[in-house]
Amino acid sequence: MRPEALAVLAPPLAFAVAWGVTWLCCRPGSWLHFLDHPNERSLHATPIPRTGGVGVMAGVAVAGLLAGLAGGLDRVAGAALAGALVLAALGLIDDRRSLPARVRLLAQVLAAGGFVAVLAPAGGAAVVALGVLGLVWMANLYNFMDGSDGLAGGMAVLGFGTLAAAAALAGHTALALLCAGIAAAAAGFLCFNFHPARIFMGDAGSVPLGFLAGALGLAGPEAGAWPLWFAPLAFSPFIVDATVTLLRRALRGEKVWQAHRSHFYQRLVRMGVGHRATALRAYVLMAAAGASAVAALPLGFSLQCGVITMWGFIYLILGWRIDRAWRRHEQAEVPKS
C-alpha cells in the first residue's frame, strides 16, 4: 500500500484503536483498570476507571505513525507528538501512583521547552518563555476541564476537527490527517465516556491532549495552515472556563492547585442541569466557536478581530448568566431559620 493511502486510513484506524484499547481498559480484569474514587470535590458518586487516556493516545500514536509514513509531517508536528506521548506515559504513572506535583510540572516544562526549541520562534527569550508558559497552561487547563462526562472528549473531537478542517483548506494534507486522527481517537474514547461514563480520561489523556492543542496550535501558523488566533478560538470554551476560574480563585486567595468544583461546567452539573445536558450544551458552544473560526479564515484582519470580539461578549454573557443562576441556587440551598 502506498504511503499516501496509509495516511488516509489514519482517522478510521485511530478511532478503531482508541475504541478497542478503551474497551480493554473498562474491563475489571485488565491491568489498566485503575479506579478513580470519588471525593467531596468529585461530580461522580461511584468509582470509575480513569485510564481512558491510554486508548486516546494509542489512537493518536497510530495516526501520527501513518501521517509520518506519508512523509508529510514536519519536525515541528513530530516534536508535538513526541512531547505528548512522553506526557501520556508520565500521566499513566501518575494515574497509578500519584506523582508529586513538582515532578509533573517539571516534565511539562521540559516537554514544552523541547517543543519550543524545535519551533524556534523569533522574538527572543520573552517569546520562548511565553510559549513554554502557554503550553504548560494548555496541558493543565485541559486536565482541569476533564471533570464531567463527555466534556473533554467532545472538546477534543470538535477542537481538533476544527484544526483538521483549516489544515485541509490550506492544502496541508498530512497535518489535516493528523488532527483528524486525534479527533477520531477522541471519538473512540467518547463512545465509553459520554453519560453515563464507563471510564474517564485521566492524566494519561487530558494532559497530552491539552499539550497537543497548544503545540499544534503553534505548529499551524509556522506551516502557514492557520493564523495564530485560530486555535485559541477553536478551543476557547475550555480556555475561557479554566482561565477565568483560576484567576478568580487566585484573587480570592485560594490554593489554585487544589481540586475544586467552581468551574462553570461544574456549577451547571451541580445546579441540576446534569452531565448529559451540560455536555450537549458545551458541544453546541464548541461547534459554534470552531465553525466561526473556520468561517473567519478568508476574511480580512479587521473582520477577524470582530469575530474574536464577538466571542468575548458571548463568553461574558454566558458567564454572567451562570453566575447569576449559581447565586440563586446557593440562596435556595440556605436552610431557612
N, C-alpha and C positions, 0 to 999 in steps of 0.2 A: 504494500500500500504506500502511495506517495505521501511525503510529509505533510503536504497541504491538506490532504484528505484526513490524516490523523488529527490535525488541528481542528478541523470542522467537527470532529467527534468529541472535542473537549467538553462542551457543556453537557451532552447526554451522558457521557461516561462519568463526569464529575458528579452528576445527580445520582447515578446508579451506585457509585462507590460510597458516596455520603449516606445514601439511604441504607445500604447494606451494613456499613460499619456502625451507623447509629442504631440500627435494629439489633445488632450484636451487643452493643453497649447497654441496651434496655433489658437484656436477659440477665436474671439474677445469678446464673452460673458463670457469667463472664468475668474475667479478671479486671475488666474495665468498668465494672458495676460499682462505682463509688457513689455512696448516697449523700445527698445534701440534707442535713437535718434542720428543720425549721427552728427559728428563734423568735424573739419578740419583734424583730425588725423584718421578718420574712412576710411575703404575701401568700405563701402556701402553708398548708397545715400538716401535710404528711411528708415523710422522707421520699425523695425522688432522686434518681441518678443524675449526676452533674458532669458527665463525660461526653455529652453530645458534640462538643467541640472537636473531639477526635475524629468523628465522622466528617464534620465540615472540613477540617484541614486535610484529611485524607483525600477528599474530593478536590480540594484546592491544589494539592500536590500533583494529582493526576492531570488537572487542567494545565498547570504550569509546565509539566513534563511534555505534554502533547504540543502546547504552544511553542515550547523551546525546540522540539524536534522539527517544527516547521521552519525554524531559523529566523523567525521574525521578532523574537523578544530581544530587546537590547539589554545592556548591562545594568541599567537603572531598574527596569522591571525585574530582572533577575535578582538584584540586591534586595528589592522589596519582598520578593518571595522567600529568599534566604532568611531575612530577618524575621519574617512572620513564622516560618517553620521553627526557628530557634525559640521564639517566644511561645509557640504552641507546646514544644517539648517541656519548657520550663513551667508553663501553665498546668500541664498534666501532673508534673511532680507536685506543684502547689495544691492542686485539687486533691491529691492523695495525702500529702504530709503537711500542708500549710507552712510554706516557707516564710521567713521573716520579710517584712515589707521592704527593708533596705536592700535585700537580695533581689527582689522582684524589680525594684526601682532601678538598681544598678544595671540589671540585664536590659531593661527597656532603654536606658540611656545609651548603653553600648550598641544596641541594635539600631537605635535612631541615629547615633553618631556615625556608625558604619554606613548606613544608607546615605546620609547627607554627604559623607566623604566621597562616595561614588557619584552622587548627583553633582557635587562641586558647584554649588550656586555662586553667582557673582554677588559681591556686596560686602565681603569681609567677614570678620568674626561675629558681628552682630547678627547678620543674616543666618549664619551657621547656627548660632545659639538659639535664634528664634525658630529655625527649622527643627532642631532637636526637641525643644520645648513643645512645639506644636505636635510632633509625632508622639511624644510621651503622653501628652494630654489626650490625643485621639485614642490611644490604646486604653487609657484608663476610663475615659468617659464612656466608651463602648461597654466596658465592663460594668460601670455604674448603671447603665441602662438595661442590662440583662437581668431584669428582676420580675418580669411579668410574662405570662405565657404568650409565645408567638411574637414578641416585640422585637428582640434583637435579630431573630431570623428573618422577619419581614423587612426590617431596615436593610439587611444585607442583600436580600433579593432585589428590592427596589433601588437601593443606592448603587450597588454595583451594576445592576441592569441599566441604570441611567448612564453610568460611565461607559458601559459597552455600547450603548446607542450613540453616544458622542464620538467614541473612537471609530465606530463603523462609518458614521457620516463623514469623518475626516479622512477616511481611507486607511486607517491604521488597523489592519485586519487582525494581526496577532494580538495586539493589546485589547481589541474588542473581544476576541475569543477568550482571552484570559479573564477579563472582567465578567463575561457571560458565564464562564466556567465557575467563578467564585459565586455568582448569583445562583447558579444551578446547584452547587454544592449546598448552599444555604437552604435552598428549596427542599433538597432531600432530607435535611435535618428538620425543617419546619413541618414535615409530614408527621413527626413524632412530638413536636414541641407546641403546636397550636392547641388551644384549650380544648379539653383538659390535657395538660402537658404530661407526657410519659417520661420526659428527660429534659434536663437543662443543658445549656451550652457549656457553662463553667469557664474558668480562666483559660483552658486549652483552646477555646474557640473565640471568646469575646475579645480578649486582649490582642491576639494576632489579627483578627478581623478589623479592629479599630486601627491597628498599625497599618494594615493594607489599605484601608480607606484613606489614611493620611499620606502614605508613601506613594500610592498610585495616583492620588490627587495631585501630588507634586510631579510625578513622572509624566503625566499628561501634558502639562504646559511645556516641559522640556522636549517632548516629542512633537509638539505642535498639534496635539489632538484636541485640546480644550484650553480655555484661559484659566488663570489662577483662581478666579472666584467660583468656577463651575462646581468643583467637588464639594466645597463647603456648603453651597446652596443645596446640592443633591442630598447631603447628609445633615442638613440644618435642623430637622426635628430632634435629632439626638444631640447635636452640638448646642442648640439653644437650651434645651431642658437641663442638661448636665452642667453647662457653664453658669446659667442663672442660679441654679440650686447651690452650686459650690460657692459662688460669690455671696449669696445670701447667708449661708452657713458661716462663712468667714467673717462677714460683717457682724453677725450675732455672737462671735467669739466661740463658736462650736468647733469641735475637733473634726475638721473636714475629711480626715482619712478614715473615720469610723463609719460603719454601716448605718443606714438610716432609712426612713420611709417618707421623705419630704419631697421627692421628685414629683413633677406634675402628673406623670403617669401613675405613680404610686397613690397619689391623692385621689385620682379618678377611680381606681380599683377600690380603695378604702371607702369612698363615698357611695359605693353600691353599683357603679357602672359595670364592674366585673371585668375579668380578664379578656373574655371574647370581644365584648363591645369596645373595650379600650383599644385592643389590638386592631379591630376593624376601623375604628376612627383614626388611629395612627396611620394605618395603611393609606387611607384617603389623603391625609396630610402629606405623607411621604411621596405618594404618587403625584400629587399636585406640585410639590416642590421640584421633583425630578422633571416632570413634563414642562414646567415653566422654564427650568434651566436649559433644557434642550431647545425649546422654542426661542429662547433669547440668544442662542448662539449666532444666528445670522444677523442680528440687529446691531445697530451702532452702539458705541460705548455709552452714550447718554441714555439710551433706552434700556440697556442692560443695567445701568445704575438705578433706573426707575423700577425695574423688576425686583432688584435686591431691596430697594427701599420699601416697596410694596410688601415684601415678605417680612420686613422689620415691623411694619404696622400690624400685619396679621398676627405675628407672634405676641406683640404687645397686647392685642385684644384678647387672644386666647388665654394668655397668662392671667390677665385681669379677671376674665370670667371664671377661670378655675380657682383663683384665689378667693374671689367673692363667694363662690359656691362652697369652698372649703371653710371659710369663716362661718357661714350659716350652718354647715354640718357640725362644726365644733360647738357652736352655741346650742344646737339642738341636742347634743350629747351631754351637756352640762346638767347634772341632776337638779331638779327643782326642789328648793327647801320647803 
